[in-house]
Amino acid sequence: MDAVATAIMNNRFNAIVEEASAAIYRTAHTTFVKLVQDYQCAIATPDGDIFAYPSQSGVNVFIGIPLKKTIETIGLENIEEGDLFITNDPFASDGLVTHLMDVTMILPIFHEGELVAFGWSFVHASDIGGAIPGSISPAFHEVLQEGVRVRPTKLFSRGVLNETVKNFFMDNSRIPEEIWGDFQAMISGLKSMSRRLGQLCDRHGSDRICQSMEDVISYGEGKAREVISTIPDGSYAFSDYLEGFEEGQLAHVSVTVTVEGDELTVDYEGTDPQLPAAYNLVSGETTHPYIVQALVSFILTMEPLTPRNAGLLRPIHSRAPRGSILNAVYPASGGARAASATRAYDVLLGCLNQALPDGLAAAGAGMAGIIVAAAPDPRTGRQRVNVINPIVGGSGGRVGRDGVDAMEVRYSALRSVPTEVLEIETSIMLRAVRLVPDSRAPGQFSGGAAISLELESTAEKALITVRSMNRFQLAPWGVRGGAHGRTGETLLNPGTERESSVGIITQLGLERGDVLRITSPSGGGFGDPLDRDLAALAADLYHGLLSRERAEADYGVVFDATGEIDAEATEARRAELRSDTPPPAFTFCAARQAQDAAWPMDLRRQLATRALAFDVATRSRMVDTLHRRQVAAGTPMSEEDLQQALNAEAQAFGVYAA
């Protein structure tokens, strides 16, 4: 490999995908694509390995996603020049599609009759049918409720549009013109990639271009291995909980990361069975970027110039058990699968905090609530479905830096919808967007602040859905003495006689004048709060993010008669408060501590693993029943009692292990 030639060709490949990505969002029709930017495109080798992925627009969570299984499903013998394939089936694509709403297209790219690459693109379709507008509710228990599901099929055959396939999608959507507009934007981006790659092949020859594809992937792999080799060898385990939409419902997410030299093994053994709720993800048999994103982000943080391609995943070997929430099987629903993937991000972060000598970062808000409103359009009378905004929440404090207010690292690619656009295109008025005072978790480096949105309905009847809400029961954890963050909260008509707590929203009907206030979680703190810089505290006080009362209680601050921080008195006060006991590696909230007291991690992992031996229709209910019962008892589960309890529960459900 010629290093200079490879770098030059990598830049050319990147220019191709950046141009195509920009074309998609500039020509898309729906708010969620053209403004929030939940879409992407990339180019893959004839074997299905992505060798160029954009970084300037669109989402970054699918860097290196494998196309091979989908190409095998299609069959190379069925691919001809001028074909374009479409699918939104997670099961047939073995995880190339992660939920039905991510409608995906694959364009075979030919040069002089030879297949040289595949163009890939997806958009999040704002409605593809199903039981409710927007197609997603956390409460859906099977994929059939979420809309149409299409295995890989030809949208174009030898350049001719298949009107039947087009109409199938349009006839099953509440917003057919907008959906077809997004599809046309994808087609535009794919054709742009095909044209530009063809020009490169004309100039340099297809053999050289195909070799350059492999070279840039190898380059990415080499950079990834360099970063991984800096992580101390060893085995690191961590677990966390995903909150279901039912009161008190939790699902265990567990991982073990083993580092050996320049390779990593990521094993999600001990993660709970798939749920009868829309939190399930299909990740397939190969390493899926969606469940190792924390590692990909770490590599790109340490080596920002690393090519974004399949090479990043080659040193990472991941496994999620089939039938678990991170690798579900039919007929699992998955509209809100981002919630599970976020918890996978968090548990990997927990492992990195153990592996790296200085730690890395506390847990962030752990959610991205995508707010969707549906109401009749007063101009046409037709149902209109629009994304209002994502609501995320603060990220965790980090080594040397505070967390980011109102924004979680994992969701940094999502944009906000301008208020003017929102109020023109929807039946919602945005009354307030504000950071929440005193929501930054204390630490040497504080967690990012929570954000609060207030939405007022201007329609007689409107339906609000919010997918992927989480951290309403268990707060984001702190690291190395940093405090845990705050949980989220949802109130309907706050400050009035009709005020009510809503919690995690599945479907919520609003009448004219109703006000909905959603407050996100906030990130955990990093490091001992008594070590926080006084200038940083003064800035927090000045900007209204920290009250004097919390400064005194959490940071040991002493104020002088003028109300300014008294540095000398503060240092004396901090000296009195300091403890000789080392701070805990992780700071969990009381609700999380109650789970761990009843279920030590090893035994909770055993429960999840053993439950996978039972019928897919009942295993998650068995786990949920056993988990709740033990927490209510307030005593720790023992290894001797675990199998007996599981057998008794199976007998009660009338099921047996396979």
C-alpha positions as CSV (number, residue, x, y, z in Angstrom):
1,M,0.0,0.0,0.0
2,D,1.3,3.4,-1.0
3,A,0.5,5.7,2.0
4,V,0.3,8.9,0.0
5,A,-1.8,7.4,-2.8
6,T,-4.1,5.8,-0.3
7,A,-4.7,9.1,1.5
8,I,-5.4,10.9,-1.7
9,M,-7.9,8.2,-2.8
10,N,-9.5,8.2,0.6
11,N,-10.1,12.0,0.2
12,R,-11.6,11.5,-3.2
13,F,-13.9,8.7,-1.9
14,N,-14.9,11.0,1.0
15,A,-15.7,13.8,-1.4
16,I,-18.1,11.5,-3.3
17,V,-20.1,10.5,-0.3
18,E,-20.2,14.0,1.2
19,E,-21.6,15.4,-2.0
20,A,-24.2,12.6,-2.1
21,S,-25.1,13.1,1.5
22,A,-25.6,16.9,1.0
23,A,-27.8,16.2,-2.0
24,I,-30.1,14.0,0.0
25,Y,-30.8,16.4,2.8
26,R,-31.1,19.4,0.5
27,T,-33.7,17.6,-1.7
28,A,-35.6,15.6,1.0
29,H,-39.2,16.5,1.9
30,T,-39.9,15.4,5.5
31,T,-38.7,17.5,8.5
32,F,-36.9,14.5,10.0
33,V,-34.6,14.2,7.0
34,K,-34.2,17.7,5.7
35,L,-33.8,19.3,9.2
36,V,-33.1,16.7,11.9
37,Q,-31.0,14.8,9.4
38,D,-31.9,11.2,10.3
39,Y,-30.5,9.7,7.1
40,Q,-27.2,8.7,5.5
41,C,-25.5,7.2,2.5
42,A,-22.2,5.4,1.8
43,I,-20.3,3.3,-0.7
44,A,-19.3,-0.3,-0.3
45,T,-17.1,-2.8,-2.1
46,P,-18.6,-5.6,-4.2
47,D,-18.3,-7.7,-1.1
48,G,-20.4,-5.3,0.9
49,D,-17.7,-3.6,3.0
50,I,-18.2,0.2,3.4
51,F,-15.1,2.1,2.3
52,A,-16.4,5.7,2.5
53,Y,-18.9,7.2,4.9
54,P,-19.8,10.9,5.3
55,S,-18.9,13.0,8.4
56,Q,-20.4,16.5,7.6
57,S,-24.1,15.6,7.6
58,G,-26.5,12.8,8.5
59,V,-26.1,10.2,11.2
60,N,-22.8,8.6,12.1
61,V,-24.0,5.5,14.0
62,F,-23.8,3.1,11.0
63,I,-20.1,3.6,10.0
64,G,-19.0,0.3,8.5
65,I,-22.4,-1.4,8.6
66,P,-22.2,-4.7,6.7
67,L,-24.1,-5.1,3.5
68,K,-22.9,-8.7,2.8
69,K,-25.9,-10.6,4.2
70,T,-28.4,-8.4,2.3
71,I,-26.4,-8.9,-0.9
72,E,-26.4,-12.6,-0.4
73,T,-30.2,-12.5,0.2
74,I,-30.6,-10.7,-3.1
75,G,-28.1,-13.0,-4.9
76,L,-25.4,-11.6,-7.3
77,E,-27.0,-13.6,-10.1
78,N,-30.2,-11.4,-9.7
79,I,-28.3,-8.1,-10.0
80,E,-28.2,-6.3,-13.3
81,E,-27.1,-2.8,-14.4
82,G,-29.8,-0.3,-13.8
83,D,-31.3,-2.2,-10.8
84,L,-32.0,-0.5,-7.5
85,F,-33.1,-2.4,-4.5
86,I,-35.3,-1.3,-1.6
87,T,-36.0,-2.9,1.8
88,N,-37.0,-2.0,5.4
89,D,-36.8,-5.5,6.8
90,P,-34.5,-6.0,9.8
91,F,-34.9,-9.8,9.7
92,A,-34.2,-10.5,6.1
93,S,-31.2,-8.1,6.1
94,D,-29.9,-9.5,9.4
95,G,-29.5,-6.0,10.9
96,L,-28.6,-3.9,7.9
97,V,-32.0,-2.3,8.6
98,T,-32.4,-1.7,12.3
99,H,-36.1,-0.9,12.4
100,L,-38.9,-0.7,9.8
101,M,-38.8,3.1,9.5
102,D,-35.3,3.1,8.2
103,V,-36.2,2.5,4.5
104,T,-32.9,1.4,2.8
105,M,-31.8,1.4,-0.8
106,I,-28.9,-0.4,-2.4
107,L,-27.6,0.6,-5.9
108,P,-25.3,-1.8,-7.7
109,I,-22.6,0.4,-9.4
110,F,-21.2,-0.9,-12.7
111,H,-18.3,0.3,-14.8
112,E,-18.0,-1.1,-18.4
113,G,-20.3,-3.9,-17.5
114,E,-18.4,-4.9,-14.3
115,L,-19.8,-4.6,-10.8
116,V,-17.4,-2.4,-8.9
117,A,-19.3,-1.2,-5.8
118,F,-22.6,-0.8,-4.1
119,G,-24.2,2.5,-3.1
120,W,-26.1,2.4,0.2
121,S,-28.6,4.9,1.6
122,F,-31.4,5.1,4.1
123,V,-33.9,7.7,5.4
124,H,-36.0,7.5,8.5
125,A,-39.5,7.4,7.0
126,S,-41.8,9.5,9.2
127,D,-44.7,7.2,8.5
128,I,-44.9,3.8,6.9
129,G,-48.3,2.8,8.1
130,G,-49.0,0.8,11.2
131,A,-51.4,1.4,14.1
132,I,-50.6,5.0,14.8
133,P,-49.3,8.1,13.0
134,G,-45.5,8.0,12.8
135,S,-45.6,4.2,13.0
136,I,-43.7,4.0,16.4
137,S,-45.0,3.4,19.9
138,P,-42.9,1.9,22.6
139,A,-46.0,-0.1,23.6
140,F,-46.1,-2.1,20.3
141,H,-45.3,-5.7,21.1
142,E,-44.8,-7.1,17.5
143,V,-43.4,-5.8,14.3
144,L,-46.7,-6.2,12.5
145,Q,-48.1,-3.2,14.4
146,E,-45.4,-0.9,13.1
147,G,-46.3,-0.7,9.4
148,V,-45.3,-2.4,6.1
149,R,-42.3,-4.7,5.9
150,V,-40.6,-5.3,2.6
151,R,-37.8,-7.8,2.0
152,P,-35.0,-6.6,-0.5
153,T,-36.8,-6.1,-3.8
154,K,-36.3,-4.2,-7.0
155,L,-37.6,-0.6,-7.0
156,F,-36.0,-0.2,-10.4
157,S,-35.2,-3.1,-12.8
158,R,-32.8,-2.2,-15.6
159,G,-33.6,1.5,-15.0
160,V,-37.4,1.0,-15.1
161,L,-39.4,2.0,-12.0
162,N,-41.6,-0.7,-10.5
163,E,-44.8,1.3,-9.9
164,T,-46.2,-1.6,-7.8
165,V,-43.5,-1.4,-5.2
166,K,-43.6,2.4,-5.2
167,N,-47.3,2.5,-4.7
168,F,-47.1,-0.2,-2.0
169,F,-45.1,2.2,0.2
170,M,-47.2,5.3,-0.8
171,D,-50.5,3.6,-0.3
172,N,-49.6,2.5,3.2
173,S,-48.2,5.8,4.4
174,R,-50.2,8.7,5.9
175,I,-47.9,11.1,4.1
176,P,-47.3,9.5,0.7
177,E,-46.1,12.5,-1.2
178,E,-43.5,13.4,1.5
179,I,-42.3,9.8,1.7
180,W,-41.8,9.5,-2.0
181,G,-40.0,12.8,-2.0
182,D,-37.5,11.4,0.5
183,F,-37.1,8.3,-1.6
184,Q,-36.4,10.4,-4.6
185,A,-33.7,12.3,-2.6
186,M,-32.1,8.9,-1.8
187,I,-32.1,8.0,-5.4
188,S,-30.5,11.3,-6.3
189,G,-27.7,10.7,-3.8
190,L,-27.1,7.1,-5.0
191,K,-26.9,8.2,-8.6
192,S,-24.5,11.0,-7.6
193,M,-22.2,8.4,-6.0
194,S,-22.5,6.1,-9.1
195,R,-21.6,8.9,-11.4
196,R,-18.6,10.2,-9.5
197,L,-17.2,6.7,-8.9
198,G,-17.6,6.0,-12.6
199,Q,-15.6,9.2,-13.3
200,L,-12.8,7.9,-11.1
201,C,-12.8,4.5,-12.8
202,D,-12.7,6.3,-16.2
203,R,-9.6,8.2,-15.1
204,H,-7.7,5.5,-13.2
205,G,-9.2,2.2,-14.3
206,S,-11.6,0.1,-12.2
207,D,-8.8,-2.3,-11.1
208,R,-6.9,0.5,-9.4
209,I,-10.1,1.9,-7.9
210,C,-11.1,-1.4,-6.5
211,Q,-7.7,-1.9,-5.0
212,S,-7.9,1.6,-3.5
213,M,-11.1,0.6,-1.8
214,E,-9.4,-2.3,0.0
215,D,-6.4,0.0,0.8
216,V,-8.5,2.6,2.6
217,I,-10.3,0.0,4.6
218,S,-6.9,-1.5,5.6
219,Y,-5.7,2.0,6.5
220,G,-8.8,2.4,8.8
221,E,-8.2,-1.0,10.3
222,G,-4.6,-0.1,11.1
223,K,-5.5,3.1,12.8
224,A,-8.2,1.3,14.9
225,R,-5.6,-1.3,16.0
226,E,-3.2,1.5,17.1
227,V,-5.9,2.9,19.4
228,I,-7.0,-0.4,20.8
229,S,-3.4,-1.4,21.6
230,T,-3.3,1.6,24.0
231,I,-6.1,0.0,26.1
232,P,-4.6,-2.2,28.9
233,D,-5.2,-5.9,28.2
234,G,-7.8,-7.5,30.4
235,S,-11.4,-8.4,30.8
236,Y,-13.9,-5.7,31.9
237,A,-17.6,-6.2,32.7
238,F,-20.4,-3.8,33.3
239,S,-24.2,-3.7,33.3
240,D,-27.0,-1.3,33.3
241,Y,-30.8,-1.2,32.9
242,L,-33.1,-0.1,30.1
243,E,-36.5,1.2,31.3
244,G,-39.6,-0.2,29.7
245,F,-42.8,1.7,29.1
246,E,-44.6,-0.1,31.9
247,E,-44.3,1.1,35.5
248,G,-41.2,-0.4,37.0
249,Q,-40.3,-2.5,34.0
250,L,-36.6,-2.9,33.5
251,A,-34.4,-4.9,31.1
252,H,-30.8,-5.8,31.9
253,V,-28.1,-4.9,29.5
254,S,-24.7,-6.6,30.2
255,V,-21.4,-6.7,28.5
256,T,-17.9,-8.1,28.9
257,V,-15.1,-6.5,26.9
258,T,-11.9,-8.5,26.5
259,V,-8.8,-6.7,25.3
260,E,-5.9,-8.6,23.8
261,G,-3.2,-6.6,22.1
262,D,-4.8,-4.7,19.2
263,E,-8.1,-6.6,19.2
264,L,-11.3,-6.4,21.3
265,T,-14.0,-9.0,22.0
266,V,-17.4,-7.6,23.0
267,D,-19.8,-10.1,24.5
268,Y,-23.4,-9.2,25.5
269,E,-24.0,-12.5,27.2
270,G,-26.3,-11.8,30.1
271,T,-28.5,-9.3,28.3
272,D,-32.2,-9.8,28.8
273,P,-34.5,-11.5,26.3
274,Q,-36.3,-9.4,23.7
275,L,-39.2,-7.5,25.1
276,P,-42.9,-7.4,24.1
277,A,-42.2,-3.7,23.5
278,A,-40.6,-1.7,20.7
279,Y,-37.1,-1.6,22.2
280,N,-35.7,-4.5,20.3
281,L,-32.8,-4.4,17.8
282,V,-31.6,-6.9,15.2
283,S,-27.8,-6.8,15.1
284,G,-27.1,-10.1,13.2
285,E,-24.1,-12.4,13.2
286,T,-21.3,-10.0,12.4
287,T,-20.0,-7.0,14.3
288,H,-22.7,-4.3,14.1
289,P,-21.7,-0.7,14.5
290,Y,-24.9,0.2,16.3
291,I,-23.9,-1.9,19.4
292,V,-20.2,-1.0,19.5
293,Q,-20.6,2.7,18.8
294,A,-18.9,3.7,22.0
295,L,-15.7,1.9,20.8
296,V,-15.9,3.5,17.3
297,S,-16.4,6.9,18.9
298,F,-13.4,6.3,21.2
299,I,-11.2,5.3,18.2
300,L,-12.2,8.4,16.2
301,T,-11.7,10.7,19.3
302,M,-8.2,9.4,19.8
303,E,-7.4,9.4,16.1
304,P,-9.7,12.0,14.4
305,L,-8.2,11.5,10.9
306,T,-9.0,7.8,10.9
307,P,-11.0,6.9,7.8
308,R,-14.6,6.2,8.5
309,N,-15.1,2.7,7.0
310,A,-15.5,-1.0,7.7
311,G,-11.8,-1.2,8.8
312,L,-12.8,0.3,12.1
313,L,-14.8,-2.8,12.9
314,R,-12.3,-5.4,11.9
315,P,-10.4,-5.5,15.2
316,I,-13.7,-5.6,17.1
317,H,-15.5,-8.9,17.5
318,S,-19.0,-8.6,18.9
319,R,-21.6,-11.0,19.9
320,A,-25.2,-10.4,21.1
321,P,-27.2,-13.6,21.8
322,R,-30.0,-14.3,19.4
323,G,-33.4,-13.6,21.0
324,S,-32.0,-10.9,23.3
325,I,-33.0,-7.2,23.1
326,L,-29.8,-6.4,21.2
327,N,-30.3,-9.2,18.6
328,A,-34.0,-9.9,18.4
329,V,-35.8,-12.4,16.3
330,Y,-39.1,-12.2,14.5
331,P,-41.7,-11.0,15.4
332,A,-40.0,-8.5,17.6
333,S,-41.0,-4.8,17.4
334,G,-38.2,-2.3,17.2
335,G,-39.4,1.2,16.5
336,A,-37.7,2.5,19.7
337,R,-34.6,0.3,19.3
338,A,-32.3,3.4,19.8
339,A,-33.1,3.2,23.5
340,S,-31.5,-0.3,23.7
341,A,-28.5,0.7,21.6
342,T,-28.0,3.7,23.9
343,R,-27.8,1.4,26.9
344,A,-25.3,-0.7,25.0
345,Y,-23.3,2.5,24.5
346,D,-23.4,3.1,28.2
347,V,-22.3,-0.3,29.3
348,L,-19.3,-0.1,26.9
349,L,-18.5,3.3,28.4
350,G,-18.6,1.6,31.8
351,C,-16.0,-0.9,30.7
352,L,-13.7,1.8,29.2
353,N,-13.9,3.7,32.6
354,Q,-12.4,0.6,34.2
355,A,-9.9,-0.1,31.5
356,L,-8.3,3.3,31.0
357,P,-6.1,4.5,33.9
358,D,-7.7,8.0,34.0
359,G,-11.2,6.8,33.2
360,L,-13.2,8.4,30.4
361,A,-16.6,9.8,31.1
362,A,-19.7,9.5,33.2
363,A,-23.0,8.3,31.8
364,G,-25.0,10.9,29.7
365,A,-28.7,11.4,29.7
366,G,-29.1,8.0,28.0
367,M,-32.0,8.9,25.7
368,A,-33.1,10.8,22.6
369,G,-36.8,11.3,22.8
370,I,-38.0,11.9,19.2
371,I,-41.3,13.9,19.5
372,V,-43.9,13.3,16.8
373,A,-47.2,15.1,16.4
374,A,-50.1,14.1,14.3
375,A,-53.2,16.3,13.7
376,P,-55.5,17.2,10.8
377,D,-54.0,19.9,8.5
378,P,-56.4,22.9,8.7
379,R,-55.8,23.7,5.0
380,T,-56.5,20.3,3.6
381,G,-58.2,18.3,6.3
382,R,-55.7,15.4,5.8
383,Q,-53.7,13.9,8.7
384,R,-50.3,15.5,9.0
385,V,-47.4,13.7,10.7
386,N,-44.4,15.7,11.7
387,V,-41.3,15.4,13.9
388,I,-41.4,18.2,16.5
389,N,-37.9,17.9,17.8
390,P,-35.5,15.5,19.5
391,I,-35.1,16.0,23.2
392,V,-31.8,14.5,24.4
393,G,-30.3,15.8,27.7
394,G,-26.9,16.5,29.0
395,S,-23.8,14.3,28.4
396,G,-21.6,13.0,31.3
397,G,-18.7,14.9,32.7
398,R,-15.4,13.8,31.1
399,V,-11.7,13.6,31.7
400,G,-10.7,17.3,31.8
401,R,-14.1,18.6,30.5
402,D,-17.6,19.2,31.7
403,G,-20.4,17.4,30.1
404,V,-22.3,19.2,27.2
405,D,-25.5,20.9,28.3
406,A,-28.7,19.5,26.7
407,M,-26.8,17.2,24.3
408,E,-25.8,13.6,24.6
409,V,-22.6,12.6,22.7
410,R,-24.2,9.6,21.0
411,Y,-26.9,11.8,19.5
412,S,-24.8,14.8,18.5
413,A,-25.6,14.3,14.8
414,L,-29.3,15.1,15.4
415,R,-30.3,18.7,14.6
416,S,-33.1,20.7,16.1
417,V,-36.1,21.9,14.1
418,P,-36.3,25.8,13.9
419,T,-39.2,27.1,15.9
420,E,-40.6,28.9,12.9
421,V,-40.7,25.8,10.8
422,L,-42.2,23.7,13.6
423,E,-45.1,26.2,14.2
424,I,-45.8,26.5,10.5
425,E,-45.8,22.8,9.7
426,T,-47.4,21.4,12.8
427,S,-50.2,22.0,15.3
428,I,-47.7,22.7,18.1
429,M,-46.5,26.0,19.5
430,L,-43.1,25.9,21.2
431,R,-43.7,27.9,24.5
432,A,-40.2,27.4,26.0
433,V,-36.9,25.8,25.7
434,R,-34.6,26.2,28.7
435,L,-31.7,24.6,30.6
436,V,-32.8,23.4,34.0
437,P,-31.0,25.2,36.9
438,D,-29.2,22.9,39.4
439,S,-29.4,19.9,37.1
440,R,-25.7,19.6,36.4
441,A,-24.5,16.7,38.4
442,P,-21.7,17.7,40.8
443,G,-18.2,16.6,40.0
444,Q,-14.7,17.9,39.3
445,F,-16.1,18.0,35.8
446,S,-19.9,18.4,36.1
447,G,-22.5,16.6,34.0
448,G,-24.3,18.4,31.3
449,A,-27.5,20.2,32.3
450,A,-31.0,18.9,31.5
451,I,-33.2,20.6,29.0
452,S,-36.9,21.4,29.3
453,L,-39.4,21.8,26.4
454,E,-42.9,23.2,26.7
455,L,-45.3,22.4,23.9
456,E,-48.8,23.8,23.4
457,S,-51.4,22.2,21.2
458,T,-53.2,24.5,18.8
459,A,-55.4,21.8,17.3
460,E,-58.7,20.5,18.6
461,K,-57.2,17.0,18.7
462,A,-53.6,16.1,18.4
463,L,-51.7,12.9,19.0
464,I,-48.2,13.0,20.5
465,T,-45.8,10.1,20.5
466,V,-42.3,10.1,21.8
467,R,-39.9,7.2,21.2
468,S,-36.8,6.2,23.0
469,M,-37.5,8.1,26.3
470,N,-35.5,6.6,29.2
471,R,-33.7,7.4,32.5
472,F,-37.0,8.2,34.2
473,Q,-36.4,5.7,37.0
474,L,-32.7,5.1,37.1
475,A,-30.4,8.2,36.9
476,P,-27.3,8.4,34.8
477,W,-24.3,7.2,36.9
478,G,-21.3,9.3,38.0
479,V,-17.7,8.2,37.8
480,R,-14.8,8.5,40.3
481,G,-16.6,10.4,43.0
482,G,-18.9,12.4,40.6
483,A,-22.5,12.5,41.5
484,H,-25.2,10.7,39.5
485,G,-27.4,12.9,37.2
486,R,-31.1,13.6,37.5
487,T,-34.0,11.6,36.0
488,G,-36.4,12.8,33.4
489,E,-39.9,14.1,34.0
490,T,-43.0,14.7,31.9
491,L,-45.9,16.9,33.0
492,L,-49.2,17.7,31.3
493,N,-50.6,21.2,32.0
494,P,-47.9,22.0,34.7
495,G,-48.8,24.6,37.3
496,T,-52.5,24.2,36.8
497,E,-55.3,22.3,38.5
498,R,-55.1,19.8,35.7
499,E,-51.4,19.0,36.2
500,S,-50.5,15.3,35.9
501,S,-47.4,13.3,35.6
502,V,-47.1,11.4,32.4
503,G,-43.8,9.6,32.6
504,I,-42.5,7.8,29.5
505,I,-44.9,8.7,26.7
506,T,-46.2,6.0,24.4
507,Q,-49.3,7.8,22.9
508,L,-50.7,11.0,24.4
509,G,-53.8,12.8,23.2
510,L,-53.8,16.6,23.4
511,E,-56.7,19.1,23.1
512,R,-56.4,22.7,22.2
513,G,-54.6,24.6,24.9
514,D,-53.0,21.6,26.5
515,V,-49.4,22.2,27.5
516,L,-46.8,19.4,27.7
517,R,-43.6,19.9,29.5
518,I,-40.8,17.3,28.9
519,T,-37.7,17.6,31.0
520,S,-34.7,15.4,30.0
521,P,-32.3,13.6,32.3
522,S,-28.9,15.1,32.9
523,G,-25.5,13.6,32.7
524,G,-23.5,12.2,35.6
525,G,-20.5,14.0,37.2
526,F,-16.8,13.0,36.8
527,G,-14.4,13.3,39.7
528,D,-14.6,14.6,43.2
529,P,-16.8,17.8,43.4
530,L,-14.4,19.2,46.0
531,D,-11.8,19.4,43.3
532,R,-13.8,21.6,41.0
533,D,-12.1,24.7,39.9
534,L,-13.5,27.8,41.6
535,A,-13.5,29.8,38.4
536,A,-15.8,27.2,36.8
537,L,-18.1,27.4,39.8
538,A,-18.2,31.2,39.5
539,A,-19.2,30.8,35.9
540,D,-22.0,28.4,36.8
541,L,-23.3,30.8,39.4
542,Y,-23.1,33.7,37.0
543,H,-25.1,31.9,34.3
544,G,-27.8,30.7,36.7
545,L,-27.0,27.0,36.2
546,L,-26.0,26.6,39.9
547,S,-27.6,28.1,43.0
548,R,-25.7,29.3,46.0
549,E,-27.4,26.6,48.1
550,R,-26.1,23.8,45.9
551,A,-22.7,25.4,45.6
552,E,-22.4,25.3,49.4
553,A,-23.8,21.8,49.8
554,D,-22.2,20.0,46.9
555,Y,-18.9,21.9,46.4
556,G,-18.1,23.2,49.8
557,V,-18.2,26.8,48.6
558,V,-18.0,29.6,51.2
559,F,-19.3,33.1,50.2
560,D,-18.0,36.3,51.6
561,A,-20.2,39.3,52.7
562,T,-20.5,40.6,49.1
563,G,-21.8,37.3,47.8
564,E,-18.5,36.4,46.0
565,I,-16.7,33.1,46.5
566,D,-14.2,33.3,49.4
567,A,-11.3,31.2,48.0
568,E,-9.4,30.8,51.2
569,A,-12.4,29.9,53.3
570,T,-13.6,27.5,50.6
571,E,-10.3,25.7,50.6
572,A,-10.5,25.4,54.4
573,R,-14.0,24.1,54.2
574,R,-13.1,21.6,51.5
575,A,-10.2,20.3,53.7
576,E,-12.7,19.6,56.5
577,L,-15.1,17.7,54.1
578,R,-12.5,15.6,52.3
579,S,-12.4,11.9,53.2
580,D,-9.4,9.5,53.2
581,T,-11.7,6.9,51.7
582,P,-11.1,6.6,47.9
583,P,-14.2,7.6,46.0
584,P,-16.3,4.9,44.4
585,A,-15.6,3.9,40.8
586,F,-19.3,4.5,40.0
587,T,-22.0,6.5,41.8
588,F,-25.4,5.0,41.3
589,C,-28.8,6.5,42.4
590,A,-30.8,4.8,45.2
591,A,-33.1,3.1,42.8
592,R,-30.2,1.5,40.9
593,Q,-28.7,0.4,44.2
594,A,-31.9,-1.4,45.1
595,Q,-31.7,-3.4,41.9
596,D,-28.1,-4.3,42.5
597,A,-28.7,-5.3,46.2
598,A,-31.3,-7.8,45.0
599,W,-29.5,-8.8,41.9
600,P,-25.7,-9.0,41.9
601,M,-24.5,-8.6,38.4
602,D,-23.3,-12.2,37.9
603,L,-26.6,-13.6,39.1
604,R,-28.6,-11.1,37.0
605,R,-26.6,-12.2,34.0
606,Q,-27.3,-15.8,34.7
607,L,-31.0,-15.1,34.9
608,A,-31.0,-13.5,31.5
609,T,-28.9,-16.3,29.9
610,R,-30.9,-19.2,31.4
611,A,-34.2,-17.6,30.4
612,L,-33.2,-17.7,26.7
613,A,-33.7,-21.4,26.9
614,F,-37.4,-20.9,27.2
615,D,-40.1,-20.0,24.7
616,V,-39.6,-16.6,23.1
617,A,-43.2,-15.6,23.8
618,T,-42.9,-16.0,27.6
619,R,-39.2,-15.7,28.6
620,S,-39.2,-11.9,29.1
621,R,-42.3,-12.0,31.3
622,M,-40.7,-14.7,33.4
623,V,-37.6,-12.5,33.8
624,D,-39.6,-9.4,34.6
625,T,-41.7,-11.3,37.2
626,L,-38.7,-12.8,38.9
627,H,-36.7,-9.5,38.9
628,R,-39.5,-7.5,40.4
629,R,-40.3,-10.1,43.1
630,Q,-36.7,-10.2,44.3
631,V,-36.4,-6.4,44.4
632,A,-39.6,-6.1,46.3
633,A,-38.3,-8.7,48.8
634,G,-35.2,-6.5,49.4
635,T,-32.9,-9.5,49.8
636,P,-30.1,-10.7,47.5
637,M,-30.7,-13.5,45.1
638,S,-28.5,-16.5,45.7
639,E,-27.1,-18.9,43.1
640,E,-28.8,-21.8,44.9
641,D,-32.2,-20.2,44.6
642,L,-31.9,-18.9,41.1
643,Q,-32.6,-22.0,39.1
644,Q,-35.3,-23.1,41.5
645,A,-37.1,-19.8,41.2
646,L,-36.8,-19.9,37.4
647,N,-38.2,-23.5,37.2
648,A,-41.1,-22.5,39.5
649,E,-41.8,-19.5,37.3
650,A,-41.7,-21.6,34.2
651,Q,-44.1,-24.1,35.7
652,A,-46.5,-21.2,36.6
653,F,-46.3,-20.0,32.9
654,G,-46.7,-23.6,31.7
655,V,-43.5,-23.6,29.6
656,Y,-40.4,-25.7,29.6
657,A,-36.8,-25.2,28.5
658,A,-35.9,-26.2,25.0
